[in-house]
Amino acid sequence: MKILDQQRQGEVLFIQVDEFPLDKEEYQSATPENGMLVVAHSETGHHHVIDRPKQADLLIGKVNKFIGRLIAKEDCEVKHLRSFDTHKTINLPKGKYILRYRKEYTPEGLRRVMD
């Protein structure tokens, strides 16, 4: 596996790779919500999305929810759905991406950061 590029939008790190590494994690496909592919949810509804879901496939770890894989079938944009204090839209070229989600500690245990 060779890392080609890295970009971050809020709590999500996109690592472009030439091929996915072999790992033991099983992944499940994310289903579009309201016509968008939600890459990361927000507690306040200000999600990180690809608004043309046919551009990409998103897979999230079944056991480890802090990792994912994104297959961009064509160049696509990841947008932050907030009208103020927004994260800049990022452009992802066609390719394969490993996703790493930031985590935070709560009294209930670890959870994914949601902005």
N, C-alpha and C positions, 0 to 999 in steps of 0.2 A: 504494500500500500504506500502510495506517495501522496503527501499533502500538496495540493495545488494552490490553495488560497484559504483565507479565513476572514469572516465578517461577523460582527455582533450587532444584534438589534435587541436592546434591553436585556432581558434575562436569557436570551437564546444565542448560542454560538453556532455558527454555520461553518463547518470545516469541509471544504471541497477536496475530494479524493479521487484518484484515478480508478480505484476499485474498493469495495467494502472489505474490511478485514473479516476473517472468520471469527465468530464468537459463538458462545453457547446461548446467548439471549434469543428468545423467540419474539417476533414482532407482530403487531396487529395493525391492519390498515385503519387509518382515520377516515371517517365519513364526513363529507362536506356538511357544513351547517349554514343555513340561510344562504345557500349559493356560494359559500366561500370555504376554502380549506383553512381551518384554524390551526396555525403552527404552534401558538401558545395562547392559552386563555388568560384573561384578566379578571380579577374579582369584581371590577367595576364595568365590565363589558367592553373595555378598550383592548380588544384582542389583536394579536399579530397574525395577519392573514395573507393568503394568496387569493385574490378576488376572482381569479379564473381557475377553478379547481382542476380543470382538465389539463392544465399545464404541468402538474406535478402529482406524484404519489407520496404520501406521508405515512411512515410506519413508526409506531411508538413501542418501546419495550414492554412486553407483557408483565415482566417481573420488575425490571428497573425502569421506572417512569421518568428517570432523569436523562435517558438517552433516546435517540430516534434516528431515523434515516429518511432522507428526502431525495427523491429522484425527480429532477427537473427535466421534463421531456422536451422543453424548449426554454428559452430565456424567460424569466419571470421576475415579478417584483413582490417583495414582502412589505406590506403596509401596516402601519400602526393605526388602529381605528380610534384616534383621539384628536379632537380639534385644537387642543391646547397642550403645551409641554409634550409634544409628540416626538417619538423617535423617528429619525430620518428613514425614508423608504430606502430599502436596499435592493440592488439588482443582482440576481443570481443567474449566471450563465448556465446554459444547458449542462447537466452533469449530475454527479452523485455527491451527496452531502451527509456527513455525520452531524447530528445535532446533539448538543450538550446543553442541558437546562440547569440554571443555577438553582441551588437548594438553600433552604433556610431551616433553622431549628425552631420548633414550637413545643409547647408542653405536651402535645399529642405525638411528637416525633418529627422526623424530616418530612418536608413537603417542597414542591416546586415553588420557586419565587413567582409571584404574580404581581405585576405592577398596576 
